[in-house]
Amino acid sequence: MTLAEIKKIAVQHGIKVSGMKKADLVKAIQQLEGNDPCFATGTAAECRQDECLWRADCE
């Protein structure tokens, strides 16, 4: 997912996107959605969240 697409989702959630990095935006969205803010934390191999919107970009 592109940064522009992520920013659009973040704005829809009321997140101020100015100056935020991709990983920080995704984590903020995850947290607001009630999920574990685990994006790009190095735990993708153990992740069981198969339906996660961010799965393809996660590390």
PDB file of N, CA, C and O in Angstrom:
ATOM      1  N   MET A   1       0.849  -1.171   0.000  1.00  0.00           N
ATOM      2  CA  MET A   1       0.000   0.000   0.000  1.00  0.00           C
ATOM      3  C   MET A   1       0.899   1.240   0.000  1.00  0.00           C
ATOM      4  O   MET A   1       1.907   1.293   0.705  1.00  0.00           O
ATOM      5  N   THR A   2       0.522   2.210  -0.785  1.00  0.00           N
ATOM      6  CA  THR A   2       1.350   3.415  -0.878  1.00  0.00           C
ATOM      7  C   THR A   2       1.150   4.313   0.340  1.00  0.00           C
ATOM      8  O   THR A   2       0.156   4.207   1.058  1.00  0.00           O
ATOM      9  N   LEU A   3       2.105   5.185   0.547  1.00  0.00           N
ATOM     10  CA  LEU A   3       2.006   6.133   1.656  1.00  0.00           C
ATOM     11  C   LEU A   3       0.778   7.019   1.492  1.00  0.00           C
ATOM     12  O   LEU A   3       0.111   7.335   2.477  1.00  0.00           O
ATOM     13  N   ALA A   4       0.471   7.421   0.271  1.00  0.00           N
ATOM     14  CA  ALA A   4      -0.709   8.256   0.021  1.00  0.00           C
ATOM     15  C   ALA A   4      -1.994   7.529   0.419  1.00  0.00           C
ATOM     16  O   ALA A   4      -2.898   8.138   0.990  1.00  0.00           O
ATOM     17  N   GLU A   5      -2.077   6.240   0.124  1.00  0.00           N
ATOM     18  CA  GLU A   5      -3.253   5.446   0.497  1.00  0.00           C
ATOM     19  C   GLU A   5      -3.363   5.327   2.013  1.00  0.00           C
ATOM     20  O   GLU A   5      -4.456   5.416   2.572  1.00  0.00           O
ATOM     21  N   ILE A   6      -2.235   5.126   2.667  1.00  0.00           N
ATOM     22  CA  ILE A   6      -2.224   5.014   4.126  1.00  0.00           C
ATOM     23  C   ILE A   6      -2.623   6.337   4.759  1.00  0.00           C
ATOM     24  O   ILE A   6      -3.389   6.359   5.723  1.00  0.00           O
ATOM     25  N   LYS A   7      -2.114   7.434   4.228  1.00  0.00           N
ATOM     26  CA  LYS A   7      -2.473   8.756   4.754  1.00  0.00           C
ATOM     27  C   LYS A   7      -3.969   9.013   4.616  1.00  0.00           C
ATOM     28  O   LYS A   7      -4.583   9.596   5.509  1.00  0.00           O
ATOM     29  N   LYS A   8      -4.553   8.584   3.513  1.00  0.00           N
ATOM     30  CA  LYS A   8      -5.995   8.758   3.302  1.00  0.00           C
ATOM     31  C   LYS A   8      -6.787   8.009   4.375  1.00  0.00           C
ATOM     32  O   LYS A   8      -7.745   8.547   4.930  1.00  0.00           O
ATOM     33  N   ILE A   9      -6.392   6.787   4.664  1.00  0.00           N
ATOM     34  CA  ILE A   9      -7.054   5.996   5.706  1.00  0.00           C
ATOM     35  C   ILE A   9      -6.862   6.660   7.064  1.00  0.00           C
ATOM     36  O   ILE A   9      -7.797   6.737   7.861  1.00  0.00           O
ATOM     37  N   ALA A  10      -5.658   7.133   7.323  1.00  0.00           N
ATOM     38  CA  ALA A  10      -5.363   7.787   8.601  1.00  0.00           C
ATOM     39  C   ALA A  10      -6.229   9.026   8.794  1.00  0.00           C
ATOM     40  O   ALA A  10      -6.779   9.236   9.875  1.00  0.00           O
ATOM     41  N   VAL A  11      -6.353   9.843   7.757  1.00  0.00           N
ATOM     42  CA  VAL A  11      -7.177  11.057   7.837  1.00  0.00           C
ATOM     43  C   VAL A  11      -8.633  10.680   8.110  1.00  0.00           C
ATOM     44  O   VAL A  11      -9.315  11.366   8.871  1.00  0.00           O
ATOM     45  N   GLN A  12      -9.111   9.606   7.502  1.00  0.00           N
ATOM     46  CA  GLN A  12     -10.477   9.135   7.737  1.00  0.00           C
ATOM     47  C   GLN A  12     -10.685   8.736   9.196  1.00  0.00           C
ATOM     48  O   GLN A  12     -11.806   8.780   9.703  1.00  0.00           O
ATOM     49  N   HIS A  13      -9.609   8.349   9.864  1.00  0.00           N
ATOM     50  CA  HIS A  13      -9.665   7.979  11.279  1.00  0.00           C
ATOM     51  C   HIS A  13      -9.392   9.177  12.193  1.00  0.00           C
ATOM     52  O   HIS A  13      -9.389   9.038  13.416  1.00  0.00           O
ATOM     53  N   GLY A  14      -9.167  10.335  11.607  1.00  0.00           N
ATOM     54  CA  GLY A  14      -8.921  11.532  12.403  1.00  0.00           C
ATOM     55  C   GLY A  14      -7.491  11.690  12.878  1.00  0.00           C
ATOM     56  O   GLY A  14      -7.231  12.446  13.814  1.00  0.00           O
ATOM     57  N   ILE A  15      -6.568  10.996  12.254  1.00  0.00           N
ATOM     58  CA  ILE A  15      -5.156  11.065  12.621  1.00  0.00           C
ATOM     59  C   ILE A  15      -4.501  12.205  11.852  1.00  0.00           C
ATOM     60  O   ILE A  15      -4.693  12.343  10.644  1.00  0.00           O
ATOM     61  N   LYS A  16      -3.733  13.012  12.556  1.00  0.00           N
ATOM     62  CA  LYS A  16      -2.982  14.082  11.904  1.00  0.00           C
ATOM     63  C   LYS A  16      -1.722  13.464  11.316  1.00  0.00           C
ATOM     64  O   LYS A  16      -0.864  12.974  12.050  1.00  0.00           O
ATOM     65  N   VAL A  17      -1.614  13.488  10.009  1.00  0.00           N
ATOM     66  CA  VAL A  17      -0.569  12.740   9.315  1.00  0.00           C
ATOM     67  C   VAL A  17       0.728  13.506   9.086  1.00  0.00           C
ATOM     68  O   VAL A  17       1.732  12.906   8.702  1.00  0.00           O
ATOM     69  N   SER A  18       0.729  14.779   9.307  1.00  0.00           N
ATOM     70  CA  SER A  18       1.896  15.606   9.014  1.00  0.00           C
ATOM     71  C   SER A  18       3.133  15.121   9.765  1.00  0.00           C
ATOM     72  O   SER A  18       3.133  15.024  10.992  1.00  0.00           O
ATOM     73  N   GLY A  19       4.182  14.819   9.011  1.00  0.00           N
ATOM     74  CA  GLY A  19       5.453  14.429   9.600  1.00  0.00           C
ATOM     75  C   GLY A  19       5.534  13.000  10.101  1.00  0.00           C
ATOM     76  O   GLY A  19       6.575  12.594  10.619  1.00  0.00           O
ATOM     77  N   MET A  20       4.460  12.219   9.963  1.00  0.00           N
ATOM     78  CA  MET A  20       4.479  10.837  10.442  1.00  0.00           C
ATOM     79  C   MET A  20       5.031   9.903   9.373  1.00  0.00           C
ATOM     80  O   MET A  20       4.757  10.067   8.184  1.00  0.00           O
ATOM     81  N   LYS A  21       5.808   8.929   9.812  1.00  0.00           N
ATOM     82  CA  LYS A  21       6.355   7.914   8.919  1.00  0.00           C
ATOM     83  C   LYS A  21       5.295   6.833   8.682  1.00  0.00           C
ATOM     84  O   LYS A  21       4.329   6.715   9.436  1.00  0.00           O
ATOM     85  N   LYS A  22       5.498   6.051   7.623  1.00  0.00           N
ATOM     86  CA  LYS A  22       4.552   5.005   7.248  1.00  0.00           C
ATOM     87  C   LYS A  22       4.254   4.060   8.408  1.00  0.00           C
ATOM     88  O   LYS A  22       3.089   3.804   8.711  1.00  0.00           O
ATOM     89  N   ALA A  23       5.283   3.543   9.052  1.00  0.00           N
ATOM     90  CA  ALA A  23       5.082   2.587  10.142  1.00  0.00           C
ATOM     91  C   ALA A  23       4.295   3.211  11.284  1.00  0.00           C
ATOM     92  O   ALA A  23       3.437   2.555  11.874  1.00  0.00           O
ATOM     93  N   ASP A  24       4.573   4.464  11.600  1.00  0.00           N
ATOM     94  CA  ASP A  24       3.858   5.136  12.685  1.00  0.00           C
ATOM     95  C   ASP A  24       2.394   5.351  12.333  1.00  0.00           C
ATOM     96  O   ASP A  24       1.520   5.220  13.190  1.00  0.00           O
ATOM     97  N   LEU A  25       2.124   5.680  11.079  1.00  0.00           N
ATOM     98  CA  LEU A  25       0.739   5.847  10.634  1.00  0.00           C
ATOM     99  C   LEU A  25      -0.027   4.534  10.748  1.00  0.00           C
ATOM    100  O   LEU A  25      -1.141   4.497  11.269  1.00  0.00           O
ATOM    101  N   VAL A  26       0.579   3.462  10.257  1.00  0.00           N
ATOM    102  CA  VAL A  26      -0.079   2.154  10.301  1.00  0.00           C
ATOM    103  C   VAL A  26      -0.338   1.745  11.745  1.00  0.00           C
ATOM    104  O   VAL A  26      -1.428   1.267  12.057  1.00  0.00           O
ATOM    105  N   LYS A  27       0.627   1.919  12.623  1.00  0.00           N
ATOM    106  CA  LYS A  27       0.445   1.562  14.035  1.00  0.00           C
ATOM    107  C   LYS A  27      -0.668   2.381  14.673  1.00  0.00           C
ATOM    108  O   LYS A  27      -1.445   1.853  15.469  1.00  0.00           O
ATOM    109  N   ALA A  28      -0.757   3.661  14.336  1.00  0.00           N
ATOM    110  CA  ALA A  28      -1.820   4.513  14.877  1.00  0.00           C
ATOM    111  C   ALA A  28      -3.186   4.026  14.400  1.00  0.00           C
ATOM    112  O   ALA A  28      -4.145   3.996  15.171  1.00  0.00           O
ATOM    113  N   ILE A  29      -3.270   3.648  13.132  1.00  0.00           N
ATOM    114  CA  ILE A  29      -4.527   3.119  12.589  1.00  0.00           C
ATOM    115  C   ILE A  29      -4.872   1.798  13.269  1.00  0.00           C
ATOM    116  O   ILE A  29      -6.018   1.584  13.663  1.00  0.00           O
ATOM    117  N   GLN A  30      -3.893   0.919  13.408  1.00  0.00           N
ATOM    118  CA  GLN A  30      -4.126  -0.369  14.069  1.00  0.00           C
ATOM    119  C   GLN A  30      -4.683  -0.162  15.472  1.00  0.00           C
ATOM    120  O   GLN A  30      -5.638  -0.826  15.876  1.00  0.00           O
ATOM    121  N   GLN A  31      -4.088   0.751  16.198  1.00  0.00           N
ATOM    122  CA  GLN A  31      -4.502   0.999  17.573  1.00  0.00           C
ATOM    123  C   GLN A  31      -5.927   1.545  17.627  1.00  0.00           C
ATOM    124  O   GLN A  31      -6.721   1.115  18.463  1.00  0.00           O
ATOM    125  N   LEU A  32      -6.257   2.485  16.748  1.00  0.00           N
ATOM    126  CA  LEU A  32      -7.605   3.043  16.718  1.00  0.00           C
ATOM    127  C   LEU A  32      -8.646   1.998  16.339  1.00  0.00           C
ATOM    128  O   LEU A  32      -9.801   2.086  16.758  1.00  0.00           O
ATOM    129  N   GLU A  33      -8.245   1.021  15.556  1.00  0.00           N
ATOM    130  CA  GLU A  33      -9.156  -0.051  15.155  1.00  0.00           C
ATOM    131  C   GLU A  33      -9.254  -1.147  16.212  1.00  0.00           C
ATOM    132  O   GLU A  33      -9.971  -2.130  16.023  1.00  0.00           O
ATOM    133  N   GLY A  34      -8.535  -0.984  17.323  1.00  0.00           N
ATOM    134  CA  GLY A  34      -8.592  -1.956  18.404  1.00  0.00           C
ATOM    135  C   GLY A  34      -7.676  -3.149  18.216  1.00  0.00           C
ATOM    136  O   GLY A  34      -7.841  -4.176  18.873  1.00  0.00           O
ATOM    137  N   ASN A  35      -6.716  -3.015  17.327  1.00  0.00           N
ATOM    138  CA  ASN A  35      -5.770  -4.102  17.064  1.00  0.00           C
ATOM    139  C   ASN A  35      -4.422  -3.812  17.713  1.00  0.00           C
ATOM    140  O   ASN A  35      -4.138  -2.686  18.122  1.00  0.00           O
ATOM    141  N   ASP A  36      -3.612  -4.841  17.794  1.00  0.00           N
ATOM    142  CA  ASP A  36      -2.264  -4.692  18.321  1.00  0.00           C
ATOM    143  C   ASP A  36      -1.443  -3.863  17.333  1.00  0.00           C
ATOM    144  O   ASP A  36      -1.371  -4.222  16.157  1.00  0.00           O
ATOM    145  N   PRO A  37      -0.824  -2.766  17.774  1.00  0.00           N
ATOM    146  CA  PRO A  37      -0.011  -1.946  16.873  1.00  0.00           C
ATOM    147  C   PRO A  37       1.342  -2.603  16.609  1.00  0.00           C
ATOM    148  O   PRO A  37       2.372  -2.159  17.116  1.00  0.00           O
ATOM    149  N   CYS A  38       1.320  -3.654  15.818  1.00  0.00           N
ATOM    150  CA  CYS A  38       2.509  -4.495  15.645  1.00  0.00           C
ATOM    151  C   CYS A  38       3.206  -4.322  14.302  1.00  0.00           C
ATOM    152  O   CYS A  38       4.180  -5.023  14.030  1.00  0.00           O
ATOM    153  N   PHE A  39       2.739  -3.414  13.461  1.00  0.00           N
ATOM    154  CA  PHE A  39       3.296  -3.261  12.117  1.00  0.00           C
ATOM    155  C   PHE A  39       4.792  -2.984  12.158  1.00  0.00           C
ATOM    156  O   PHE A  39       5.254  -2.116  12.899  1.00  0.00           O
ATOM    157  N   ALA A  40       5.534  -3.723  11.363  1.00  0.00           N
ATOM    158  CA  ALA A  40       6.982  -3.543  11.194  1.00  0.00           C
ATOM    159  C   ALA A  40       7.769  -3.666  12.495  1.00  0.00           C
ATOM    160  O   ALA A  40       8.759  -2.965  12.706  1.00  0.00           O
ATOM    161  N   THR A  41       7.312  -4.569  13.364  1.00  0.00           N
ATOM    162  CA  THR A  41       8.026  -4.782  14.624  1.00  0.00           C
ATOM    163  C   THR A  41       8.877  -6.051  14.587  1.00  0.00           C
ATOM    164  O   THR A  41       9.462  -6.445  15.596  1.00  0.00           O
ATOM    165  N   GLY A  42       8.939  -6.687  13.416  1.00  0.00           N
ATOM    166  CA  GLY A  42       9.755  -7.886  13.286  1.00  0.00           C
ATOM    167  C   GLY A  42       9.047  -9.157  13.707  1.00  0.00           C
ATOM    168  O   GLY A  42       9.690 -10.194  13.868  1.00  0.00           O
ATOM    169  N   THR A  43       7.734  -9.099  13.890  1.00  0.00           N
ATOM    170  CA  THR A  43       6.985 -10.266  14.350  1.00  0.00           C
ATOM    171  C   THR A  43       6.096 -10.862  13.262  1.00  0.00           C
ATOM    172  O   THR A  43       5.245 -11.698  13.567  1.00  0.00           O
ATOM    173  N   ALA A  44       6.265 -10.463  12.016  1.00  0.00           N
ATOM    174  CA  ALA A  44       5.400 -10.921  10.923  1.00  0.00           C
ATOM    175  C   ALA A  44       5.404 -12.441  10.770  1.00  0.00           C
ATOM    176  O   ALA A  44       4.374 -13.027  10.436  1.00  0.00           O
ATOM    177  N   ALA A  45       6.529 -13.077  11.005  1.00  0.00           N
ATOM    178  CA  ALA A  45       6.621 -14.529  10.845  1.00  0.00           C
ATOM    179  C   ALA A  45       5.738 -15.274  11.839  1.00  0.00           C
ATOM    180  O   ALA A  45       5.274 -16.377  11.549  1.00  0.00           O
ATOM    181  N   GLU A  46       5.502 -14.686  13.002  1.00  0.00           N
ATOM    182  CA  GLU A  46       4.677 -15.322  14.025  1.00  0.00           C
ATOM    183  C   GLU A  46       3.235 -14.817  14.012  1.00  0.00           C
ATOM    184  O   GLU A  46       2.405 -15.295  14.786  1.00  0.00           O
ATOM    185  N   CYS A  47       2.938 -13.870  13.152  1.00  0.00           N
ATOM    186  CA  CYS A  47       1.627 -13.225  13.143  1.00  0.00           C
ATOM    187  C   CYS A  47       0.531 -14.199  12.728  1.00  0.00           C
ATOM    188  O   CYS A  47       0.693 -14.972  11.783  1.00  0.00           O
ATOM    189  N   ARG A  48      -0.569 -14.150  13.439  1.00  0.00           N
ATOM    190  CA  ARG A  48      -1.722 -14.993  13.137  1.00  0.00           C
ATOM    191  C   ARG A  48      -2.893 -14.164  12.594  1.00  0.00           C
ATOM    192  O   ARG A  48      -3.996 -14.685  12.431  1.00  0.00           O
ATOM    193  N   GLN A  49      -2.657 -12.887  12.316  1.00  0.00           N
ATOM    194  CA  GLN A  49      -3.715 -12.008  11.833  1.00  0.00           C
ATOM    195  C   GLN A  49      -3.747 -12.044  10.301  1.00  0.00           C
ATOM    196  O   GLN A  49      -3.298 -11.112   9.635  1.00  0.00           O
ATOM    197  N   ASP A  50      -4.285 -13.132   9.762  1.00  0.00           N
ATOM    198  CA  ASP A  50      -4.284 -13.352   8.320  1.00  0.00           C
ATOM    199  C   ASP A  50      -5.102 -12.319   7.551  1.00  0.00           C
ATOM    200  O   ASP A  50      -4.823 -12.067   6.379  1.00  0.00           O
ATOM    201  N   GLU A  51      -6.091 -11.729   8.176  1.00  0.00           N
ATOM    202  CA  GLU A  51      -6.955 -10.756   7.515  1.00  0.00           C
ATOM    203  C   GLU A  51      -6.460  -9.322   7.686  1.00  0.00           C
ATOM    204  O   GLU A  51      -7.154  -8.385   7.290  1.00  0.00           O
ATOM    205  N   CYS A  52      -5.303  -9.137   8.253  1.00  0.00           N
ATOM    206  CA  CYS A  52      -4.763  -7.805   8.514  1.00  0.00           C
ATOM    207  C   CYS A  52      -4.553  -7.044   7.203  1.00  0.00           C
ATOM    208  O   CYS A  52      -3.963  -7.570   6.260  1.00  0.00           O
ATOM    209  N   LEU A  53      -5.033  -5.822   7.154  1.00  0.00           N
ATOM    210  CA  LEU A  53      -4.908  -4.973   5.980  1.00  0.00           C
ATOM    211  C   LEU A  53      -3.449  -4.692   5.628  1.00  0.00           C
ATOM    212  O   LEU A  53      -3.123  -4.435   4.469  1.00  0.00           O
ATOM    213  N   TRP A  54      -2.588  -4.741   6.616  1.00  0.00           N
ATOM    214  CA  TRP A  54      -1.184  -4.358   6.443  1.00  0.00           C
ATOM    215  C   TRP A  54      -0.258  -5.549   6.232  1.00  0.00           C
ATOM    216  O   TRP A  54       0.950  -5.367   6.083  1.00  0.00           O
ATOM    217  N   ARG A  55      -0.792  -6.741   6.218  1.00  0.00           N
ATOM    218  CA  ARG A  55       0.002  -7.971   6.186  1.00  0.00           C
ATOM    219  C   ARG A  55       1.029  -7.993   5.040  1.00  0.00           C
ATOM    220  O   ARG A  55       2.176  -8.388   5.251  1.00  0.00           O
ATOM    221  N   ALA A  56       0.636  -7.584   3.862  1.00  0.00           N
ATOM    222  CA  ALA A  56       1.536  -7.647   2.702  1.00  0.00           C
ATOM    223  C   ALA A  56       2.758  -6.749   2.862  1.00  0.00           C
ATOM    224  O   ALA A  56       3.815  -7.043   2.304  1.00  0.00           O
ATOM    225  N   ASP A  57       2.629  -5.669   3.608  1.00  0.00           N
ATOM    226  CA  ASP A  57       3.730  -4.720   3.798  1.00  0.00           C
ATOM    227  C   ASP A  57       4.511  -4.954   5.087  1.00  0.00           C
ATOM    228  O   ASP A  57       5.542  -4.321   5.313  1.00  0.00           O
ATOM    229  N   CYS A  58       4.032  -5.845   5.916  1.00  0.00           N
ATOM    230  CA  CYS A  58       4.630  -6.017   7.242  1.00  0.00           C
ATOM    231  C   CYS A  58       5.960  -6.764   7.171  1.00  0.00           C
ATOM    232  O   CYS A  58       6.222  -7.532   6.245  1.00  0.00           O
ATOM    233  N   GLU A  59       6.792  -6.510   8.187  1.00  0.00           N
ATOM    234  CA  GLU A  59       8.103  -7.160   8.292  1.00  0.00           C
ATOM    235  C   GLU A  59       8.193  -7.929   9.584  1.00  0.00           C
ATOM    236  O   GLU A  59       9.219  -8.549   9.862  1.00  0.00           O
TER     237      GLU A  59
END
